[in-house]
Amino acid sequence: MNTDRFDVVVIGGGAAGLSAALVLSRARRTVAVVDAGRPRNAPAAHMQGYLSRDGLPPAELLAAGRREVREYGVDVIDGAVTAVAGSAAAGFTVRIAGREPVVARRVLLATGLTDVLPDIPGLAHRWGRDLLHCPYCHGYEVRDQPLGVLGGTPGAVQHALLVRQWSADVLFFPHTDAVDDAEREQLRSRGVGLVEGRVAGLVVADDRLAGVGLEDGRIVARSAVFVRPRLRSNAVVARSAGCLLDGNGWPTTDDTLRTSVPGIWAAGNVADPRAQVITAAGEGSSAAIAINADLVAEDVARDVARLRAAHAAGS
């Protein structure tokens, strides 16, 4: 079996993973990026808030990133990693579905997260279009329009209060949530309307959101709806490698983004659910610098040992 060997294998080819690969390859490390091709922001037509790339389609950013890292010799592998085993001392074996494994001295996890939407029919079909999550990403594009915010997930009331920053016409649909007196007062103080009743689904006309449908038959006109999904780390590979996960299933990291397993780092949404695209790219860069420093330390220790052995043999 011919197994490719690299200084670093980056698992995940989003903003965090490609940014790390760019920094590491420019540091003259041999790097592979293994990407399953399922970016979190694939449904979005544009990404916002990324300096110099505001409004760029996410797919174009990733395509440009792949081109850049390949120019520095990075091996981009299309495939899904199923497991990582080994150690920094002996090397890590990265198993990839449908192909031979690769071996790395260090591993960066950049596998992202999964958005889990409320169990309401039709939400997935509008996700990233006019059913939105992040007002910092999409709020400006729907500013001053009639907006809705769906309940049914933790922090929904606070999400409605945040969305109010972008429009004076915001309605909160608690769906299955109970809204307490303090929350009602907060909503009322900000002019956010409250629409009681279970949500049956979104109403779409001519492939555009027209409103929110309630189980009692009411249709409340809205042109865009926000929801705060439950966030689930894509931590299957981290778990296979023995990385410590917190009580919510997220890999724990130190201030260099190193996990509990020496030789494995995690950057972007896999460990930081709040990271936007630009944040994830920055984390990838930071992790890459830490990984290279760790490799330099190992290289120096190895070469010092060789030098001492040569001196001992010649004495």
N, C-alpha and C positions, 0 to 999 in steps of 0.2 A: 504493500500500500504506500503510494507516494503522498505524503502529508506536507502541505505547504506550511512554512514557518514564518512568523512575522514578529517584529518587536511588539506591535500592538494590534489587536483585533477590536474594532469598534462595532458593536452590535446595535444597529439602528442607523438609518441614513436620512434622518431629519436634520433640522437646523443644528441641534446639539452634536450629533454624530459627525456630520460633514465639517462643521467648524473645527471639531477636535482633530479630524483627519487632516485638515489643511495645516493646522499648527504643527502637528507631529511630523507630517511629511516634509515641511519646511525645516524642521529640526533634523532632517536626514534619517528619520526612522522609517523602517519598513512597516507599512500599514495596510490592513484590509478593512473594508467596511462591508458588513453583511446586512442587507436590508430586505425585509419581507414585503415592502411596497404597499404598506397600509398606513399612510400618514394620517394623523388625527384631523388635520385641517383640509383634507381632500375635498369635502363638500363645499368649502368656501370658494367663492369666485375671486376674492381678493384678500390680501392680508394688509392690515393697517398698523401704523405706529412703528414701523421699522425704518429708521432713518436712512434716507436715500433710496428706499425700496417701497415706500408707502404706495399702496394700491396695486402692487405686483401680484399676479396670481401665484398662489403657493407652489404650484407645480413648476412654474418657471424658476422660482428661487432654487428648488431642489435640482432641477436640470442644470442650472448654471453652477451650482455647488458641485455636482458630480463631474462636470467638465473640468472645473478648476482642480479638484483633487487628483483626477486622472492625469492631468498635465504634470503633476509632481510625482507620479508613479504609484499612486494608491490603487490597489486592487479592489474594485467595487464588485461585490458578489451578490447577485439576486437570489435570495433564499431566506428561509425561516430557520433561525437557530432554535434547536430543541433543548439543548443542555450545555452547560459548561462544567468541566471537572478539572481538578488539578490544583496546583499551587504556584506561587511566585517563584519558589525555589526550583521546582521541577518543570514548570511550564503548564499552561492551561490548554486543554483540548476543547475546542469549540465544535460541537456537533451541529451539522446543518442538514435539514431534511432533503433527501434525494441526491446528496453528493458526499464526497469524502470530507472528513473533518479537517480543520486547520488547527495549528498550534500557535500559541502566542506567549510571549513573556509577560504581557500585561493585557488586561481587558477593560474596555469602557462599555458600560451598559447605557444605552440611549434609546431604550425601547418604548418610551412614551407612556401614555395612559389611554384608557377607554372611557368615553362619556356614556353614562348609563341614564337614559331619559326616563321620565315618568311613564307609567304604563297607560298611555293614552293612544288610541289608534291614530295612525297617520303622522305622528311626530317625526319619525325617521325620514320620511319623504321630503320634509321641508327643512331638515336640519342643515344649518349653514347657509340657507337662502333667506327665508323670512322668519324662520324659527332660529333664534340666536342665543348665544350664551354670554359672551363678553361684551359689555357696553363700551369698554375701552377699544375693542377691536371693531365694533360695528355700530356703536351708538351714533356717531357723527353722520353716518350715511342715512339714518332714519330719524334724524333730529326733527323736532317739531311735528312729528306725525302722531296719529293715534296709536299708542303702544299698549301692549298687554304684558303682564308677567304672570307666569303659571306657578302655582304652588305644587305641593306634593313631594318636595325635596327639602333637605335642611337649608336654613338660611334664606328661604324664599322671600320673606317680608323684607329683610335687609337688601335683597337684590332689587325689589321693587323701589325701595327708597333710593338706591343708587341710580337706577334707570331714570328716575325723575329728573336727574341732572340734565338729560338730553331732550326732554319734552315736558310740556305742562299738561299734556293729555295722556295720563298713565292710569290704567286700571289693573288692579290686582285680583287674580282669580285663585282663591285659596285651594279650590278643588277638594282634596281630602283633608287639608290642614285645618286645625283649630287656631283661630286668631284671638289672642288674649286682649284684655282691655288696654294694656300698655302699647301693644302693637297697633291696635286700632287708632289710638290717639296719635301715634307717630305718623301713620298713613294719612289721617285726616289733617294733621298739621301741615303736611307737605302737599295737600291737594290730590292725593292718590285715591282714586275711587275703589270701592270694594264690591266685587260681584260674587255673591254667595252662590253655591250650587256646584255640583260635580260637573267637570268638563267632559264632554263626550268626544270632542275632537276639534280639529281645525277645519274651517270652511275655506275652500279654495275655488276660485273662479278664473278661467283663462290662465291657469298655471301661476296665479298670484294669490297670496293670502288675502281673504276677504273678511274673516272674522273668526271668533271663537264660538263654537257650538256647545251648548249646555244640555245635559240630559233631560231637562224639562222642556226642551224645544226652543229656547231662546237662542238667538244668534246676536252676538255683540260685535259690531264692526271694529276691526283693528287692521292696520296695515303691516304690522310686524309684532312678533311676540318673543319675549325673552324667557328663558328658563335656566335655572342653575342646576345642571345635572349632577348626579352622584359621580364622583371621580374614582376610578379604579386603576391602580398602577398595573402596567403590564410587566409584572414582576415574576413571571414563571421562570425565566432564565436566572434571575437573581436568586430565586428560591433553590433552583437546581444546583447553584454554585455554593450554597450554604450561607448566603448573605443574611445578616440579621434584618428582619422586618419589624416595623413598629406595630402597634395594636391595630392599625387600620390597613396593614398590608403594604406599607411603603418601605423601601430599603432605607436604612439609616446611614448617614454619611457624616464625616467630620468636616472641618472647615476647608479641606482641600478637595472635598467631594469623594474621598475614599470611603468605601464600604467597610463593613466589619471584617471582610476577607482581605488580607494583604494581597495587593496586586490587582484588585478589582475596584474600579471607580464607577460612579453613576452620575449622569448629568441630564438636565432637562426634565421633562414631565414624569419620567419614571420615578424620580425621587422628589420632585418639586412640582406639585399640582398647580401652583400659581404662575409658573413660568410661561410667559408669552414667547412668540417666536424669537424676538430679539434677545430676550432673557436667556432662553435655551441656548442660543448661539454663543452668548457670553459664557455660560456655564461650560459649554463644550470646550471653549478656548482655555478657560481656567483649569479644567480637569486635564487637558492635554499638557499644559505647562507642568502641573504636578506630576503627571505620569512620566514625562521626560526627565524631570529632576530625579525621580525615583530610579529610573533606568541609568542615569548618569552615576548615581551613587553606587549602584550595583556594578556598573562597568569599572569604576575606579577601584572598588574593593577587589574585583576579579584581577585587574591588572597589577595591583599592588601585591597580591598573593603570588602571581606569576613572577614578578620581579624578585620577590624575596626567595622564591624557589630557585630561580636561576642563579642568584647570588650564592645560595646555599650549595648548589651543585658545583659551582666554580671555586668554592673556597676549599 
